[in-house]
Amino acid sequence: MSSDSGKSWLHHLVTFSILAGSLYFAFQIIPPEFNNYEFQNQLAEQARISTYYNSNNTAIRNHVMAIGKELNLAFPRRAILISHDQGSVTIRVIFSVPVAMPFYSFALHFNDNSINDL
């Protein structure tokens, strides 16, 4: 085996390892980000509906919790902040999603906010 073919083999191994690691990282990060994007859309819809139908805080909070469960986003009830102000509804949810990697674990922090005015 010549030294050039050994270097080429090592280069391919390193390239493949970096590519595989990047794909694994992407598959860990993309689902929570996508679910959060969908959650933001549904939160805006909930704020719009709550403004027109004059929903109370308990009903809004229950619906937001149901949306979170449906999208696999776990957060406590106290993370949902709701305010009503002269024809507008503001819904804010602050939460984190843990991401476990083989050598490093971290949390994605989300601060979703939806305001709807009449």
C-alpha positions as CSV (number, residue, x, y, z in Angstrom):
1,M,0.0,0.0,0.0
2,S,1.5,3.3,-1.0
3,S,1.4,6.4,1.2
4,D,-0.8,8.2,-1.4
5,S,-3.6,5.6,-1.2
6,G,-3.3,5.6,2.6
7,K,-3.8,9.4,2.7
8,S,-6.7,9.1,0.3
9,W,-8.4,6.4,2.4
10,L,-7.9,8.5,5.6
11,H,-9.2,11.6,3.8
12,H,-12.4,9.7,2.7
13,L,-12.8,8.4,6.3
14,V,-12.6,11.8,7.8
15,T,-14.9,13.3,5.2
16,F,-17.5,10.5,5.7
17,S,-17.3,11.0,9.5
18,I,-17.9,14.7,9.2
19,L,-20.8,14.1,6.8
20,A,-22.3,11.5,9.1
21,G,-22.0,13.7,12.1
22,S,-23.6,16.6,10.3
23,L,-26.5,14.5,9.2
24,Y,-27.0,13.1,12.8
25,F,-26.9,16.7,14.1
26,A,-29.4,17.9,11.6
27,F,-31.8,15.0,12.4
28,Q,-31.6,16.0,16.1
29,I,-32.2,19.7,15.5
30,I,-34.6,19.9,12.6
31,P,-37.7,18.2,14.2
32,P,-37.9,20.5,17.2
33,E,-37.3,23.6,15.0
34,F,-40.0,22.5,12.6
35,N,-42.5,21.7,15.4
36,N,-41.8,25.1,16.9
37,Y,-42.5,26.7,13.5
38,E,-45.9,24.9,13.4
39,F,-46.6,25.8,17.0
40,Q,-46.1,29.5,16.2
41,N,-48.6,29.2,13.4
42,Q,-51.2,27.5,15.6
43,L,-50.5,30.0,18.4
44,A,-51.3,32.9,16.0
45,E,-54.5,31.1,15.0
46,Q,-55.4,30.6,18.6
47,A,-54.9,34.3,19.4
48,R,-57.1,35.2,16.5
49,I,-59.9,32.9,17.5
50,S,-59.6,33.9,21.1
51,T,-60.0,37.6,20.2
52,Y,-63.2,37.1,18.2
53,Y,-64.8,34.5,20.5
54,N,-63.7,36.2,23.7
55,S,-62.3,33.0,25.2
56,N,-61.2,32.9,28.9
57,N,-57.6,32.2,30.0
58,T,-58.3,28.6,31.1
59,A,-59.8,27.6,27.7
60,I,-56.9,29.3,25.9
61,R,-54.3,27.6,28.1
62,N,-55.9,24.2,27.7
63,H,-55.9,24.6,23.9
64,V,-52.3,25.7,23.8
65,M,-51.3,22.8,26.0
66,A,-53.1,20.4,23.6
67,I,-51.3,21.9,20.7
68,G,-48.0,21.5,22.5
69,K,-48.7,17.8,23.2
70,E,-49.7,17.2,19.6
71,L,-46.4,18.6,18.4
72,N,-44.3,16.9,21.1
73,L,-43.3,20.2,22.7
74,A,-43.4,19.7,26.5
75,F,-43.8,22.8,28.7
76,P,-45.5,23.5,32.0
77,R,-48.8,25.3,32.2
78,R,-47.1,28.2,34.0
79,A,-45.0,28.8,30.8
80,I,-48.1,30.1,29.0
81,L,-48.6,33.8,29.6
82,I,-52.0,35.2,28.4
83,S,-53.1,38.8,28.5
84,H,-56.3,40.5,27.3
85,D,-56.3,44.2,26.6
86,Q,-59.2,46.1,25.0
87,G,-59.9,43.9,22.1
88,S,-56.5,42.2,21.8
89,V,-55.2,38.9,23.1
90,T,-51.5,38.2,23.6
91,I,-50.3,34.6,24.1
92,R,-46.7,34.0,25.0
93,V,-45.0,30.6,25.6
94,I,-41.4,30.3,26.9
95,F,-39.9,26.8,26.8
96,S,-36.9,24.7,26.1
97,V,-36.5,21.4,24.2
98,P,-33.5,19.3,25.3
99,V,-31.3,17.8,22.6
100,A,-29.1,14.9,23.5
101,M,-26.0,14.3,21.4
102,P,-23.5,11.5,22.1
103,F,-20.8,13.8,23.5
104,Y,-22.8,17.0,24.2
105,S,-26.3,17.8,25.4
106,F,-28.0,21.2,25.1
107,A,-31.4,22.8,25.0
108,L,-33.1,24.8,22.3
109,H,-34.8,27.8,23.9
110,F,-38.0,29.1,22.3
111,N,-39.9,32.3,23.1
112,D,-43.1,32.2,21.0
113,N,-45.3,35.2,21.1
114,S,-48.6,35.9,19.3
115,I,-50.6,39.1,19.4
116,N,-53.9,39.7,17.8
117,D,-55.7,43.0,17.7
118,L,-59.3,43.7,16.6
